[in-house]
Amino acid sequence: MKQTIIDLKRRNLLKQSLFGLTALAAGTIIATSAYADELPELTEDDPMAIGLGYKKDTTTVDAAKQPRHTADQQCSNCALYMSKSETAGTCAIFAGKHVSATGWCSAYAKKA
């Protein structure tokens, strides 16, 4: 019967730990980018979207219902919006959904 000896030298333990952490980080990045491509689009009839007055197109926002809205405000220049695409991205408020770059909601916060 063959016995396996576990190498507990500090240097080898650190090497294996760093390799494991690197592999885990790489896997997370790949999984996150693949997941972002599969997100469903946020619709205006979503309960959270209704609550925050989300509109897919900022030009359709009713000024009487949303007095804080101005014509230059849209998701693409909001601090909560992130995207590499010109048409849609993700929002910290609407987790798990794509939002339109030309959209708007009452949580709008201008990018600094």
Contact map, one row per residue, 1 for C-alpha under 8 A:
1110000000000000000000000000000000000000000000000000000000000000000000000000000000000000000000000000000000000000
1111000000000000000000000000000000000000000000000000000000000000000000000000000000000000000000000000000000000000
1111100000000000000000000000000000000000000000000000000000000000000000000000000000000000000000000000000000000000
0111110000000000000000000000000000000000000000000000000000000000000000000000000000000000000000000000000000000000
0011111000000000000000000000000000000000000000000000000000000000000000000000000000000000000000000000000000000000
0001111100000000000000000000000000000000000000000000000000000000000000000000000000000000000000000000000000000000
0000111110011000000000000000000000000000000000000000000000000000000000000000000000000000000000000000000000000000
0000011111011000000000000000000000000000000000000000000000000000000000000000000000000000000000000000000000000000
0000001111111000000000000000000000000000000000000000000000000000000000000000000000000000000000000000000000000000
0000000111111100000000000000000000000000000000000000000000000000000000000000000000000000000000000000000000000000
0000000011111110000000000000000000000000000000000000000000000000000000000000000000000000000000000000000000000000
0000001111111111000000000000000000000000000000000000000000000000000000000000000000000000000000000000000000000000
0000001111111111100000000000000000000000000000000000000000000000000000000000000000000000000000000000000000000000
0000000001111111110000000000000000000000000000000000000000000000000000000000000000000000000000000000000000000000
0000000000111111111000000000000000000000000000000000000000000000000000000000000000000000000000000000000000000000
0000000000011111111100000000000000000000000000000000000000000000000000000000000000000000000000000000000000000000
0000000000001111111110000000000000000000000000000000000000000000000000000000000000000000000000000000000000000000
0000000000000111111111000000000000000000000000000000000000000000000000000000000000000000000000000000000000000000
0000000000000011111111100000000000000000000000000000000000000000000000000000000000000000000000000000000000000000
0000000000000001111111110000000000000000000000000000000000000000000000000000000000000000000000000000000000000000
0000000000000000111111111000000000000000000000000000000000000000000000000000000000000000000000000000000000000000
0000000000000000011111111100000000000000000000000000000000000000000000000000000000000000000000000000000000000000
0000000000000000001111111110000000000000000000000000000000000000000000000000000000000000000000000000000000000000
0000000000000000000111111111000000000000000000000000000000000000000000000000000000000000000000000000000000000000
0000000000000000000011111111100000000000000000000000000000000000000000000000000000000000000000000000000000000000
0000000000000000000001111111110000000000000000000000000000000000000000000000000000000000000000000000000000000000
0000000000000000000000111111111000000000000000000000000000000000000000000000000000000000000000000000000000000000
0000000000000000000000011111111100000000000000000000000000000000000000000000000000000000000000000000000000000000
0000000000000000000000001111111110000000000000000000000000000000000000000000000000000000000000000000000000000000
0000000000000000000000000111111111000000000000000000000000000000000000000000000000000000000000000000000000000000
0000000000000000000000000011111111100000000000000000000000000000000000000000000000000000000000000000000000000000
0000000000000000000000000001111111110000000000000000000000000000000000000000000000000000000000000000000000000000
0000000000000000000000000000111111111000000000000000000000000000000000000000000000000000000000000000000000000000
0000000000000000000000000000011111111100000000000000000000000000000000000000000000000000000000000000000000000000
0000000000000000000000000000001111111110000000000000000000000000000000000000000000000000000000000000000000000000
0000000000000000000000000000000111111110000000000000000000000000000000000000000000000000000000000000000000000000
0000000000000000000000000000000011111110000000000000000000000000000000000000000000000000000000000000000000000000
0000000000000000000000000000000001111111000000000000000000000000000000000000000000000000000000000000000000000000
0000000000000000000000000000000000111111100000000000000000000000000000000000000000000000000000011100000000000000
0000000000000000000000000000000000000111110000000000000000000000000000000000000000000000000000011100000000000000
0000000000000000000000000000000000000011111000000000000000000000000000000000000000000000000000001110000000000000
0000000000000000000000000000000000000001111101001000000000000000000000000000000000000000000001001111000000000000
0000000000000000000000000000000000000000111111001000000100000000000000000000000000000000000000000000000000000000
0000000000000000000000000000000000000000011111001100011100000000000000000000000000000000000000000000000000000000
0000000000000000000000000000000000000000001111101100000000000000000000000000000000000000000000000000000000000000
0000000000000000000000000000000000000000011111111100000000000000000000000000000000000000000000000000000000000000
0000000000000000000000000000000000000000000011111110000000000000000000000000000000000000000000000000000000000000
0000000000000000000000000000000000000000000001111111000000000000000000000000000000000000000001000000000000000000
0000000000000000000000000000000000000000011111111111111000000000000000000000000000000000000000000000000010000000
0000000000000000000000000000000000000000000111111111110000000000000000000000000000000000000000000000000000000000
0000000000000000000000000000000000000000000000111111110000000000000000000000000000000000000000000000000000000000
0000000000000000000000000000000000000000000000011111110000000000000000000000000000000000000000000000000011100000
0000000000000000000000000000000000000000000000001111111000000000010000000000000000000000000000000000000111000000
0000000000000000000000000000000000000000000100001111111100000000000000000000000000000000000000000000001111000000
0000000000000000000000000000000000000000000100001000111111011000000000000000000000000000000000000000001110000000
0000000000000000000000000000000000000000001100000000011111000000000000000000000000000000000000000011011100000000
0000000000000000000000000000000000000000000000000000001111111000000000000000000000000000000000000001011100000000
0000000000000000000000000000000000000000000000000000001111111000000000101100000000000000000000000000011100000000
0000000000000000000000000000000000000000000000000000000011111000000000100000000000000000000000000000000000000000
0000000000000000000000000000000000000000000000000000001011111100000000000000000000000000000000000000000000000000
0000000000000000000000000000000000000000000000000000001011111110010010000000000000000000000000000000000100000000
0000000000000000000000000000000000000000000000000000000000011111110000000000000000000000000000000000000000000000
0000000000000000000000000000000000000000000000000000000000001111111110000000000000000000000000000000000000000000
0000000000000000000000000000000000000000000000000000000000000111111000000000000000000000000000000000000000000000
0000000000000000000000000000000000000000000000000000000000000111111000000000000000000000000000000000000000000000
0000000000000000000000000000000000000000000000000000100000001111111110000000000000000000000000000000000001000000
0000000000000000000000000000000000000000000000000000000000000011111110000000000000000000000000000000000000000000
0000000000000000000000000000000000000000000000000000000000000010011111000000000000000000000000000000000001000000
0000000000000000000000000000000000000000000000000000000000001010011111101000000000000000000000000000000001000000
0000000000000000000000000000000000000000000000000000000000000000000111111000000000000000000000000000000000000000
0000000000000000000000000000000000000000000000000000000001100000000011111000000000000000000000000000000000000000
0000000000000000000000000000000000000000000000000000000000000000000001111100000000000000000000000000000000000000
0000000000000000000000000000000000000000000000000000000001000000000011111110110000000000000000000000000100010100
0000000000000000000000000000000000000000000000000000000001000000000000011111110000000000000000000000111100010000
0000000000000000000000000000000000000000000000000000000000000000000000001111110110000000000000000011111110010000
0000000000000000000000000000000000000000000000000000000000000000000000000111110011000000000000000000111000000000
0000000000000000000000000000000000000000000000000000000000000000000000001111111010000000000000000000000000000110
0000000000000000000000000000000000000000000000000000000000000000000000001111111110000000000000000000000000011110
0000000000000000000000000000000000000000000000000000000000000000000000000000111110000000000000000000000000011111
0000000000000000000000000000000000000000000000000000000000000000000000000010011111000000001110000000000000011000
0000000000000000000000000000000000000000000000000000000000000000000000000011111111100000111100000000000000000000
0000000000000000000000000000000000000000000000000000000000000000000000000001000111110000111000000000000000000000
0000000000000000000000000000000000000000000000000000000000000000000000000000000011111101110000000000000000000000
0000000000000000000000000000000000000000000000000000000000000000000000000000000001111100100000000000000000000000
0000000000000000000000000000000000000000000000000000000000000000000000000000000000111111100000000000000000000000
0000000000000000000000000000000000000000000000000000000000000000000000000000000000111111000000000000100000000000
0000000000000000000000000000000000000000000000000000000000000000000000000000000000001111100000000001110000000000
0000000000000000000000000000000000000000000000000000000000000000000000000000000000101111110000000111100000000000
0000000000000000000000000000000000000000000000000000000000000000000000000000000011111011111000000111100000000000
0000000000000000000000000000000000000000000000000000000000000000000000000000000011100001111101111110000000000000
0000000000000000000000000000000000000000000000000000000000000000000000000000000111000000111111101110000000000000
0000000000000000000000000000000000000000000000000000000000000000000000000000000110000000011111100000000000000000
0000000000000000000000000000000000000000000000000000000000000000000000000000000100000000001111100000000000100000
0000000000000000000000000000000000000000010000010000000000000000000000000000000000000000011111111110000000000000
0000000000000000000000000000000000000000000000000000000000000000000000000000000000000000011111111000000000000000
0000000000000000000000000000000000000011000000000000000000000000000000000000000000000000010001111100000000000000
0000000000000000000000000000000000000011110000000000000000000000000000000000000000000000011001111110000000000000
0000000000000000000000000000000000000011110000000000000000000000000000000000000000000001111001011111000000000000
0000000000000000000000000000000000000000110000000000000100000000000000000010000000000001111001001111101000000000
0000000000000000000000000000000000000000010000000000000110000000000000000010000000000011100000000111111000000000
0000000000000000000000000000000000000000000000000000000000000000000000000111000000000111100000000011111000000000
0000000000000000000000000000000000000000000000000000000111000000000000000111000000000010000000000001111100000000
0000000000000000000000000000000000000000000000000000011111000000000000000111000000000000000000000011111110000000
0000000000000000000000000000000000000000000000000000111111001000000000001110000000000000000000000000011111010000
0000000000000000000000000000000000000000000000001001111000000000000000000010000000000000000000000000001111110000
0000000000000000000000000000000000000000000000000001110000000000010110000000000000000000000000000000000111110000
0000000000000000000000000000000000000000000000000001000000000000000000000000000000000000000010000000000011111000
0000000000000000000000000000000000000000000000000000000000000000000000001110011100000000000000000000000111111100
0000000000000000000000000000000000000000000000000000000000000000000000000000011100000000000000000000000000111110
0000000000000000000000000000000000000000000000000000000000000000000000001000111000000000000000000000000000011111
0000000000000000000000000000000000000000000000000000000000000000000000000000111000000000000000000000000000001111
0000000000000000000000000000000000000000000000000000000000000000000000000000001000000000000000000000000000000111
